[in-house]
């Protein structure tokens, strides 16, 4: 028999959702206020650019640490406490960073900030997915869009602070204020799907198996068995979905490598190829962030109508189009246009890859998010360095050929991994373990479910 089409997923921006956007605002402000401050920090401390670049290494190390800490902390403390504590850790790290009189102090501050920030984003991102279920792709994408949009104000705040004579620290310290406010707001949220106290160790198998259908609910396919749909859900092949994980991690690695490598070195490419002065070259990079922010507000609602895996694959193609415009540009205006188009592609990649990864890890959301955090740390720590080393050897223009190569890898990961997730979603058609939070909560047909141990 063919299962009936599920109701269209909707993104409900309730109090919990809007509050969980706060951690993304904190992280976006940090990234885009501190990065342009690194040269100013180097001048003040009297250190080399290479030494100043160690702050990026410290950020990557924080991500690696957070990948280990996040699932354990959520299991031990619950999601609400994890978010609150990690936000306060960010505030402490920023305090050390902006008051540090020497390089070891500022590096320690960045390491602490990165650990807290990565745990904060990881816990909040999974919380949004749990809160919205089949609309998870829209919620996670929009949250990242909000973070990127607010992050655009970070460089402006730093520039205004420097112009006013109070220094870059006044712009960066806003991160600590936002973190404390976010912690207070999350602490006051009611308990719900996204936020719990100490979590139970066991969850229904039907929910575990059905989680894979969260990102592709509209695909209809006959149930490949004569058994009732409910029974099929209870024994859904979660292992088959998890085979998608390595491919989706490849897509995620490519996406973050593209974003970070371009952010670090696009200014050099624009200056080298167009003859623009460094100020104009740096300003064109804002086009990349603007494109990313704009796309995240578009692709969220779109992902409720078009399978996220197809959107993810298309985003890598769009990124190559933007790269081609940027790579061939000989004027700053054309380079800016290329960066905007590339940003439109980049903006869709991270949130969609994460949502698909969560769907490919039913019952193991926090572990999957930890894998995403680890992947991100590797991309941040390695990709900009590799592209920079290539630029030293063969020039920035030739080194940027790495971008389409990375995009090709990401496209392969999106196609293969997305196909596996969609295949399982078809097998789970007819089950809705993530009900619309605005729908009537009256009980429906019962589903046989045997408990299993949560990872």
Secondary structure, DSSP 8 states (H G I E B T S, - for coil): --------------HHHHHHTHHHHHHHHHHHHHGGGHHHHHHHHT--HHHHTHHHHHHHHHHHHHHHHHHHHHHHH-HHHHHHHHHHHHHHHHHHHHH-SSHHHHHHHHHHHHHHHHHHHHHHHHHHHHHHGGGHHHHHHHHHHHHHHHHHHHHHHHHHHHHTTS-THHHHTHHHHHHHHHHHHHHTS--SSS--SS--SEEEHHHHHHGGGGG-TT-----SSSS-HHHHHHT--HHHHHTTHHHHHHHHHHHHHHHHHHHHHHHHHHHHHH---HHHHHHHHHHHHHHHHHHHHHHHHHTTTS-HHHHHHHHHHHHHHHHHHHHH--SHHHHHHHHHHHHHHHHHHHHHHHHHHHHTSTT-HHHHHHHHHHHHHHHHHHHHHHHHHHHHHH-HHHHTTHHHHHHHHHHHHHHHHHHHHHHHHHHTTT--SS--TTS-----------EEE--
